[in-house]
Each structure stands twice: as C-alpha cells, then as structure tokens.
Amino acid sequence: MHPVIRSGLSRRQLIARLALGSVAALYGRVVHAAQPRINTLKNSFFASRTDTAINGYDTVAYFTQGKPVKGLDSLVVDWMGAKWKFSTQANLELFKAKPEQYAPQYGGYCAYGVAQGYLVKVEPEQFTVREGKLYLNYDADVQSKWLKDPEGFNREADKKFEALLKQ
C-alpha cells in the first residue's frame, strides 16, 4: 500500500495537498526573489509587484476613518521606495509629517506571515489597528489566526522581519 494512503489521506486530499504545496513553493520563490522593505505585492494569485504600497489604499484612513479607503492617483507621496496614495490632502500631509506613525508594521507584509517566516501579500480589507499601529493580513482566515495571539505573533515577527528582508 502507498505510504500516503496509509496515513489516512484520500486520493483527492493527496492531490489537493500536492497542488497546494507546488503553488506554495512557486509563490515562495516569487516573493523571495526581491525583498523591498515596503510590501508592493499586488493582491493577485502570483503576487506580482507594483510600485504602490498597500495596493493603493490610504494608510492614514485606517487610523482616521477606521476602514480601508482607496487612495487617489492625484494624491501620492514617495517614501521608502514605494508610492503611497491618499484619499484626502489632509491624510497626505499627516503621513508626510510622520510616515512611521501611519505606515503598517512589517513593511505592510502580512503580520502573521512574517511571524511564520514569510513575506506575503495582503488584502487591504484585512487590517487591525492595535495600540496605535497598523497590522495587515493575507486574508480573513489568516487574520482570524493572528487575532488569537497578536502579541505572541508580533514577538515572533519582530525577531524574523529583518532577516526575511535580507533573504
């Protein structure tokens, strides 16, 4: 008998896991091919790059409006090698005055992903503002995992982030 079949996995589960593993391996190579400090991965399956942070969402709006708001092409500032878009001139000015205060943690990469040792894209709608800091997550499922122990995951992410940028 095949060793995987003995483990209790059905043929369908085996195929799904192999496919997922192949995609993860490919995805990991794409992400680790270039490691800018600021996440400019598009929210797409293969996570190709753009020059814009947070997929064009206004990072200040997470703090001032408590929700994700798309930035405008006419309100842009360059910072840390990425273009940051804003929904209002006031938000752009707030960011210019104190970019570190409004920039997402871990360069905008998924906070849970960094804790696990990966630099991955995010869905701008999956965010949390905790203790005056913005954290983004890959998707709703990942965010629910991160929310179970954000302090613990952040401790792990703090240890790994700089090394991940150098890979």
Secondary structure, DSSP 4 states (H G I P E B T S, - for coil): --HHHHTT--HHHHHHHHHHHHHHHHHHHHHHT---SS--B-SSTT--B-SBGGGGB-TTHHHHTSS--BPEEEEEEEETTEEEEESSHHHHHHHHH-HHHHSPGGGGS-HHHHHHT------TTSEEEETTEEEE-SSHHHHHHHTTSHHHHHHHHHHHHHHHHH-
